[in-house]
């Protein structure tokens, strides 16, 4: 599967009702995890991609006047 131009995979685990997800970025960052159903695994993988690709959250700082 592909999200934000990053390939990731979802596979059913050995245990019933377990799904595994994994991804690998160009920067050699590898991530993986488990979820209870396939939809949750997809969401978890896409969130991991978002966290890896987005720079740190920036907060608006009020200007000094």
Backbone atoms as SQL, in Angstrom:
CREATE TABLE atoms (id INTEGER PRIMARY KEY, chain TEXT, resi INTEGER, resn TEXT, atom TEXT, x REAL, y REAL, z REAL);
INSERT INTO atoms VALUES
  (1, 'A', 1, 'UNK', 'N', 0.853, -1.167, 0.000),
  (2, 'A', 1, 'UNK', 'CA', 0.000, 0.000, 0.000),
  (3, 'A', 1, 'UNK', 'C', 0.899, 1.229, 0.000),
  (4, 'A', 2, 'UNK', 'N', 0.330, 2.354, -0.365),
  (5, 'A', 2, 'UNK', 'CA', 1.106, 3.578, -0.457),
  (6, 'A', 2, 'UNK', 'C', 0.328, 4.733, 0.165),
  (7, 'A', 3, 'UNK', 'N', 1.025, 5.546, 0.951),
  (8, 'A', 3, 'UNK', 'CA', 0.443, 6.728, 1.574),
  (9, 'A', 3, 'UNK', 'C', 1.511, 7.807, 1.597),
  (10, 'A', 4, 'UNK', 'N', 1.192, 8.973, 1.091),
  (11, 'A', 4, 'UNK', 'CA', 2.136, 10.090, 1.010),
  (12, 'A', 4, 'UNK', 'C', 3.440, 9.660, 0.343),
  (13, 'A', 5, 'UNK', 'N', 3.309, 8.832, -0.665),
  (14, 'A', 5, 'UNK', 'CA', 4.433, 8.353, -1.461),
  (15, 'A', 5, 'UNK', 'C', 5.390, 7.455, -0.667),
  (16, 'A', 6, 'UNK', 'N', 4.907, 6.843, 0.406),
  (17, 'A', 6, 'UNK', 'CA', 5.689, 5.903, 1.207),
  (18, 'A', 6, 'UNK', 'C', 4.985, 4.552, 1.167),
  (19, 'A', 7, 'UNK', 'N', 5.730, 3.512, 0.838),
  (20, 'A', 7, 'UNK', 'CA', 5.170, 2.159, 0.808),
  (21, 'A', 7, 'UNK', 'C', 5.100, 1.601, 2.222),
  (22, 'A', 8, 'UNK', 'N', 3.992, 0.950, 2.536),
  (23, 'A', 8, 'UNK', 'CA', 3.881, 0.240, 3.802),
  (24, 'A', 8, 'UNK', 'C', 3.088, -1.034, 3.568),
  (25, 'A', 9, 'UNK', 'N', 3.223, -1.980, 4.494),
  (26, 'A', 9, 'UNK', 'CA', 2.527, -3.251, 4.315),
  (27, 'A', 9, 'UNK', 'C', 1.711, -3.593, 5.553),
  (28, 'A', 10, 'UNK', 'N', 0.613, -4.268, 5.312),
  (29, 'A', 10, 'UNK', 'CA', -0.271, -4.762, 6.362),
  (30, 'A', 10, 'UNK', 'C', -0.406, -6.264, 6.146),
  (31, 'A', 11, 'UNK', 'N', -0.103, -7.045, 7.158),
  (32, 'A', 11, 'UNK', 'CA', -0.241, -8.496, 7.051),
  (33, 'A', 11, 'UNK', 'C', -0.967, -9.025, 8.285),
  (34, 'A', 12, 'UNK', 'N', -1.679, -10.109, 8.092),
  (35, 'A', 12, 'UNK', 'CA', -2.377, -10.725, 9.203),
  (36, 'A', 12, 'UNK', 'C', -1.381, -11.502, 10.042),
  (37, 'A', 13, 'UNK', 'N', -1.474, -11.328, 11.357),
  (38, 'A', 13, 'UNK', 'CA', -0.554, -12.006, 12.254),
  (39, 'A', 13, 'UNK', 'C', -0.894, -13.480, 12.423),
  (40, 'A', 14, 'UNK', 'N', -0.018, -14.184, 13.128),
  (41, 'A', 14, 'UNK', 'CA', -0.223, -15.598, 13.377),
  (42, 'A', 14, 'UNK', 'C', -1.418, -15.801, 14.309),
  (43, 'A', 15, 'UNK', 'N', -1.518, -14.946, 15.323),
  (44, 'A', 15, 'UNK', 'CA', -2.640, -15.029, 16.246),
  (45, 'A', 15, 'UNK', 'C', -3.900, -14.502, 15.576),
  (46, 'A', 16, 'UNK', 'N', -5.003, -15.075, 15.917),
  (47, 'A', 16, 'UNK', 'CA', -6.273, -14.635, 15.347),
  (48, 'A', 16, 'UNK', 'C', -6.584, -13.207, 15.802),
  (49, 'A', 17, 'UNK', 'N', -6.978, -12.384, 14.866),
  (50, 'A', 17, 'UNK', 'CA', -7.358, -11.016, 15.183),
  (51, 'A', 17, 'UNK', 'C', -6.206, -10.057, 15.358),
  (52, 'A', 18, 'UNK', 'N', -5.011, -10.426, 14.986),
  (53, 'A', 18, 'UNK', 'CA', -3.855, -9.529, 15.078),
  (54, 'A', 18, 'UNK', 'C', -3.380, -9.174, 13.679),
  (55, 'A', 19, 'UNK', 'N', -3.125, -7.916, 13.459),
  (56, 'A', 19, 'UNK', 'CA', -2.620, -7.423, 12.182),
  (57, 'A', 19, 'UNK', 'C', -1.323, -6.682, 12.445),
  (58, 'A', 20, 'UNK', 'N', -0.346, -6.902, 11.585),
  (59, 'A', 20, 'UNK', 'CA', 0.962, -6.274, 11.709),
  (60, 'A', 20, 'UNK', 'C', 1.149, -5.265, 10.573),
  (61, 'A', 21, 'UNK', 'N', 1.745, -4.150, 10.878),
  (62, 'A', 21, 'UNK', 'CA', 2.053, -3.168, 9.848),
  (63, 'A', 21, 'UNK', 'C', 3.538, -2.833, 9.932),
  (64, 'A', 22, 'UNK', 'N', 4.111, -2.472, 8.795),
  (65, 'A', 22, 'UNK', 'CA', 5.509, -2.059, 8.767),
  (66, 'A', 22, 'UNK', 'C', 5.730, -1.099, 7.615),
  (67, 'A', 23, 'UNK', 'N', 6.727, -0.253, 7.789),
  (68, 'A', 23, 'UNK', 'CA', 7.088, 0.712, 6.751),
  (69, 'A', 23, 'UNK', 'C', 8.564, 0.997, 6.841),
  (70, 'A', 24, 'UNK', 'N', 9.101, 1.479, 5.742),
  (71, 'A', 24, 'UNK', 'CA', 10.504, 1.834, 5.683),
  (72, 'A', 24, 'UNK', 'C', 10.632, 3.098, 4.839),
  (73, 'A', 25, 'UNK', 'N', 11.248, 4.107, 5.421),
  (74, 'A', 25, 'UNK', 'CA', 11.429, 5.381, 4.722),
  (75, 'A', 25, 'UNK', 'C', 12.793, 5.426, 4.054),
  (76, 'A', 26, 'UNK', 'N', 12.974, 6.366, 3.145),
  (77, 'A', 26, 'UNK', 'CA', 14.252, 6.531, 2.444),
  (78, 'A', 26, 'UNK', 'C', 15.386, 6.875, 3.404),
  (79, 'A', 27, 'UNK', 'N', 15.048, 7.455, 4.536),
  (80, 'A', 27, 'UNK', 'CA', 16.068, 7.866, 5.498),
  (81, 'A', 27, 'UNK', 'C', 16.458, 6.727, 6.425),
  (82, 'A', 28, 'UNK', 'N', 16.164, 5.488, 6.016),
  (83, 'A', 28, 'UNK', 'CA', 16.469, 4.284, 6.787),
  (84, 'A', 28, 'UNK', 'C', 15.727, 4.209, 8.109),
  (85, 'A', 29, 'UNK', 'N', 14.655, 4.956, 8.236),
  (86, 'A', 29, 'UNK', 'CA', 13.808, 4.863, 9.412),
  (87, 'A', 29, 'UNK', 'C', 12.834, 3.719, 9.174),
  (88, 'A', 30, 'UNK', 'N', 12.835, 2.764, 10.085),
  (89, 'A', 30, 'UNK', 'CA', 11.930, 1.631, 9.962),
  (90, 'A', 30, 'UNK', 'C', 10.972, 1.657, 11.139),
  (91, 'A', 31, 'UNK', 'N', 9.721, 1.353, 10.862),
  (92, 'A', 31, 'UNK', 'CA', 8.688, 1.379, 11.876),
  (93, 'A', 31, 'UNK', 'C', 7.812, 0.163, 11.703),
  (94, 'A', 32, 'UNK', 'N', 7.287, -0.346, 12.799),
  (95, 'A', 32, 'UNK', 'CA', 6.346, -1.452, 12.714),
  (96, 'A', 32, 'UNK', 'C', 5.481, -1.457, 13.963),
  (97, 'A', 33, 'UNK', 'N', 4.380, -2.193, 13.877),
  (98, 'A', 33, 'UNK', 'CA', 3.496, -2.272, 15.021),
  (99, 'A', 33, 'UNK', 'C', 2.411, -3.307, 14.816),
  (100, 'A', 34, 'UNK', 'N', 1.535, -3.397, 15.795),
  (101, 'A', 34, 'UNK', 'CA', 0.436, -4.353, 15.789),
  (102, 'A', 34, 'UNK', 'C', -0.867, -3.641, 16.045),
  (103, 'A', 35, 'UNK', 'N', -1.955, -4.232, 15.560),
  (104, 'A', 35, 'UNK', 'CA', -3.288, -3.696, 15.808),
  (105, 'A', 35, 'UNK', 'C', -4.273, -4.859, 15.887),
  (106, 'A', 36, 'UNK', 'N', -5.446, -4.574, 16.428),
  (107, 'A', 36, 'UNK', 'CA', -6.454, -5.617, 16.610),
  (108, 'A', 36, 'UNK', 'C', -7.259, -5.910, 15.357),
  (109, 'A', 37, 'UNK', 'N', -7.328, -4.952, 14.444),
  (110, 'A', 37, 'UNK', 'CA', -8.024, -5.213, 13.177),
  (111, 'A', 37, 'UNK', 'C', -7.299, -4.486, 12.048),
  (112, 'A', 38, 'UNK', 'N', -7.674, -4.812, 10.829),
  (113, 'A', 38, 'UNK', 'CA', -6.953, -4.287, 9.668),
  (114, 'A', 38, 'UNK', 'C', -7.085, -2.772, 9.550),
  (115, 'A', 39, 'UNK', 'N', -8.277, -2.254, 9.807),
  (116, 'A', 39, 'UNK', 'CA', -8.486, -0.804, 9.702),
  (117, 'A', 39, 'UNK', 'C', -7.612, -0.054, 10.705),
  (118, 'A', 40, 'UNK', 'N', -7.488, -0.568, 11.908),
  (119, 'A', 40, 'UNK', 'CA', -6.646, 0.068, 12.925),
  (120, 'A', 40, 'UNK', 'C', -5.178, 0.003, 12.525),
  (121, 'A', 41, 'UNK', 'N', -4.775, -1.071, 11.876),
  (122, 'A', 41, 'UNK', 'CA', -3.391, -1.187, 11.414),
  (123, 'A', 41, 'UNK', 'C', -3.089, -0.160, 10.328),
  (124, 'A', 42, 'UNK', 'N', -4.025, 0.039, 9.419),
  (125, 'A', 42, 'UNK', 'CA', -3.849, 1.044, 8.361),
  (126, 'A', 42, 'UNK', 'C', -3.723, 2.436, 8.975),
  (127, 'A', 43, 'UNK', 'N', -4.589, 2.750, 9.919),
  (128, 'A', 43, 'UNK', 'CA', -4.557, 4.067, 10.568),
  (129, 'A', 43, 'UNK', 'C', -3.231, 4.259, 11.312),
  (130, 'A', 44, 'UNK', 'N', -2.785, 3.238, 12.026),
  (131, 'A', 44, 'UNK', 'CA', -1.527, 3.337, 12.774),
  (132, 'A', 44, 'UNK', 'C', -0.343, 3.543, 11.838),
  (133, 'A', 45, 'UNK', 'N', -0.314, 2.832, 10.729),
  (134, 'A', 45, 'UNK', 'CA', 0.783, 2.977, 9.769),
  (135, 'A', 45, 'UNK', 'C', 0.782, 4.383, 9.160),
  (136, 'A', 46, 'UNK', 'N', -0.394, 4.874, 8.796),
  (137, 'A', 46, 'UNK', 'CA', -0.473, 6.205, 8.195),
  (138, 'A', 46, 'UNK', 'C', -0.094, 7.291, 9.200),
  (139, 'A', 47, 'UNK', 'N', -0.448, 7.114, 10.449),
  (140, 'A', 47, 'UNK', 'CA', -0.034, 8.084, 11.476),
  (141, 'A', 47, 'UNK', 'C', 1.474, 8.061, 11.677),
  (142, 'A', 48, 'UNK', 'N', 2.067, 6.882, 11.629),
  (143, 'A', 48, 'UNK', 'CA', 3.524, 6.781, 11.760),
  (144, 'A', 48, 'UNK', 'C', 4.219, 7.486, 10.599),
  (145, 'A', 49, 'UNK', 'N', 3.663, 7.354, 9.410),
  (146, 'A', 49, 'UNK', 'CA', 4.217, 8.049, 8.243),
  (147, 'A', 49, 'UNK', 'C', 4.095, 9.555, 8.423),
  (148, 'A', 50, 'UNK', 'N', 2.927, 10.014, 8.875),
  (149, 'A', 50, 'UNK', 'CA', 2.732, 11.445, 9.119),
  (150, 'A', 50, 'UNK', 'C', 3.752, 11.972, 10.125),
  (151, 'A', 51, 'UNK', 'N', 3.951, 11.244, 11.225),
  (152, 'A', 51, 'UNK', 'CA', 4.904, 11.691, 12.245),
  (153, 'A', 51, 'UNK', 'C', 6.328, 11.723, 11.703),
  (154, 'A', 52, 'UNK', 'N', 6.685, 10.764, 10.877),
  (155, 'A', 52, 'UNK', 'CA', 8.049, 10.703, 10.348),
  (156, 'A', 52, 'UNK', 'C', 8.313, 11.786, 9.307),
  (157, 'A', 53, 'UNK', 'N', 7.306, 12.122, 8.514),
  (158, 'A', 53, 'UNK', 'CA', 7.512, 13.081, 7.433),
  (159, 'A', 53, 'UNK', 'C', 7.336, 14.530, 7.856),
  (160, 'A', 54, 'UNK', 'N', 6.488, 14.776, 8.829),
  (161, 'A', 54, 'UNK', 'CA', 6.224, 16.151, 9.241),
  (162, 'A', 54, 'UNK', 'C', 7.298, 16.620, 10.213),
  (163, 'A', 55, 'UNK', 'N', 7.782, 17.833, 10.021),
  (164, 'A', 55, 'UNK', 'CA', 8.742, 18.367, 10.988),
  (165, 'A', 55, 'UNK', 'C', 8.037, 18.577, 12.329),
  (166, 'A', 56, 'UNK', 'N', 8.800, 18.890, 13.331),
  (167, 'A', 56, 'UNK', 'CA', 8.208, 19.109, 14.650),
  (168, 'A', 56, 'UNK', 'C', 7.090, 20.133, 14.555),
  (169, 'A', 57, 'UNK', 'N', 6.069, 19.897, 15.348),
  (170, 'A', 57, 'UNK', 'CA', 4.936, 20.830, 15.359),
  (171, 'A', 57, 'UNK', 'C', 5.435, 22.197, 15.800),
  (172, 'A', 58, 'UNK', 'N', 4.993, 23.191, 15.096),
  (173, 'A', 58, 'UNK', 'CA', 5.414, 24.551, 15.427),
  (174, 'A', 58, 'UNK', 'C', 4.262, 25.291, 16.076),
  (175, 'A', 59, 'UNK', 'N', 4.577, 25.989, 17.116),
  (176, 'A', 59, 'UNK', 'CA', 3.562, 26.760, 17.816),
  (177, 'A', 59, 'UNK', 'C', 3.698, 28.222, 17.442),
  (178, 'A', 60, 'UNK', 'N', 2.588, 28.865, 17.357),
  (179, 'A', 60, 'UNK', 'CA', 2.616, 30.303, 17.093),
  (180, 'A', 60, 'UNK', 'C', 3.029, 31.018, 18.367),
  (181, 'A', 61, 'UNK', 'N', 4.024, 31.863, 18.237),
  (182, 'A', 61, 'UNK', 'CA', 4.502, 32.632, 19.362),
  (183, 'A', 61, 'UNK', 'C', 4.062, 34.060, 19.159),
  (184, 'A', 62, 'UNK', 'N', 3.362, 34.624, 20.148),
  (185, 'A', 62, 'UNK', 'CA', 2.929, 36.017, 19.967),
  (186, 'A', 62, 'UNK', 'C', 4.126, 36.950, 19.854),
  (187, 'A', 63, 'UNK', 'N', 4.019, 37.927, 18.972),
  (188, 'A', 63, 'UNK', 'CA', 5.108, 38.870, 18.786),
  (189, 'A', 63, 'UNK', 'C', 5.160, 39.853, 19.955),
  (190, 'A', 64, 'UNK', 'N', 6.371, 40.295, 20.265),
  (191, 'A', 64, 'UNK', 'CA', 6.543, 41.264, 21.349),
  (192, 'A', 64, 'UNK', 'C', 6.367, 42.660, 20.771),
  (193, 'A', 65, 'UNK', 'N', 5.451, 43.373, 21.332),
  (194, 'A', 65, 'UNK', 'CA', 5.231, 44.749, 20.867),
  (195, 'A', 65, 'UNK', 'C', 5.141, 45.677, 22.010);
